[in-house]
C-alpha cells in the first residue's frame, strides 16, 4: 500500500518547479514535443529511436553497503541559495553547535544568467568553474569549506551533471555559451545526446538519454564526458568538499553514473582522502520505468556507498497537513518500510520537503507549528538520513512567486542572510532559516542522543495523535488534535519525572539541574501521563530525567 499519493509525470513536476520552462515541460508531458523530439532526420544510422521497441540496457546489481549516516543519527541541512560567506558563518555559529552533520550548498559551478534571477538558473551549468556564482567567488567557496570543516560540519555540493542549459547567453563567470557549446569546459555538440524530448516516463531510454525539460543532455555514454564530470568533482574533493548530491540522477544511466562515481572514489583513495558521501536524486513514486532501486548499486564496486532520495516519504508531511481532508496522524503508527514500500532506512535520504516540493503542495514553513511537528516525526523516527530544508519566504500561489530567486538587492546580488524571527513572521523576500527553529534544533540533538535504538511501543488515539519510544532512551508524542489531549501512553523509560526537550529541556547537571520545560511523569508501569495542548508534541530523553 502506498500512502503517498501518485504524482503527475515527473517532466511536468520539473516544469512546474521551473515555470519559465513550463510551456516546454507541459508540452513534453502531453507528448507534443514533436519538434524537439525530432530525432529522425539527424539521427545516426543504427541508433534506435527512443521508445522504438525493447532495448537491452545495462543495469547495476542492487547490492549496496550502508553509508552509516542513518545509524549514526546524523542530520544535514540544505542552505538553499545561501552565499558562501553566510554558510561559513552559519557553520561556526549555528550548525556546528547544533550538531548538524553536514550542509548541502547550492550548485557552485558557473550557471546561466536569466532576467529576474530565478532560483533555477543554478541548475543550468555553463561551466565547472567556481570563479563566480550567485553565492560568491571561488576564494569565498574555499574559505567556506575550510571553516565548515573546522566547525565539524561537512560540505555537500549539489552536483548538476546530467545536463547543461536550455538556451544561450553569458554565464555567471562570463562564459559566452549556446545550448550545445560551452567553451570553458569545453563541451561541444558531439558531447550531447541527439536531441529528443521525454514524452513517456515508461521508457527508460527517453528518461535518461533525452532532454529533461529542454535542457541539453550530456552524453554520459562517452568516456570523455564522464572524465570531465569526474574532474569537476575530484577538484571539489581536493578543496575539502565531503559529499555530493547527484542532481537528476534518474536521468543518467546507472552504469554511466557508477563509472563517474568510481573515478571520483578512485581519485580520493589514491590521494589519501576519505571517499565522498554520495546521494542520488531519484524521484520515484512508483509506476515508472526508472526506479530508485536501479541506483542502489552505485559506488559499490568502487568500495563506496551511495544513498538515494526517498520521495514517497513526503507522504509523512501530507498526514500532518491532513491533505485531502481525510488523512490522520494516527495512520503514521503503521509506517514501515514494508507498508509504505519505501527503500531500506539505511539507504534513504528523507525529508518532508525539498526545494522542488516546497514549490508544489507539500508542508512548508508557512504551516508554522504543523511544520515543526512534521519535523518532530522526521527527526524523532529513526528511518533514513534526514535533510532539513532552509529557505527564503516566497509566494507559491503564482508562477512568478515560485520562480523567485533568493533575497537580493536592486542589482540582483543576493543579500546577506538575516533570519526572520520565526516561521510565522517570515515575510516574502526574507530568509526563513527553518533550521534555526528551536523545535527543529532540539530534534537534531535528540536524534543523535537516541541513535542506535529502534521504534517500539507505537501508540495512537485513533485520531490525530501518535507516539512511540526509542528503546529505553527516548519517547516522542505528537498531537495535531484541535483540543487538549490527555492520555496515559506506554514508554520504554524508567519511572520518574522527565523534562520535555521541546519546551526547554533540563538545564544543568546533577543535583543542581532544573527544568525549563514541561514536566512529564512516567509511572511505575512505564506509562507517560500526557497532557498535550492542541497542536503540540512532547519529547523525552533518558538524560532529561530530573
Ligand atoms: Ca541524461
Boltz pocket constraint, residues with backbone or C-beta under 6 A from the ligand:
constraints:
  - pocket:
      binder: B
      contacts: [[A, 162], [A, 207], [A, 208], [A, 209], [A, 210], [A, 217], [A, 218], [A, 251], [A, 252], [A, 253]]
      max_distance: 6.0
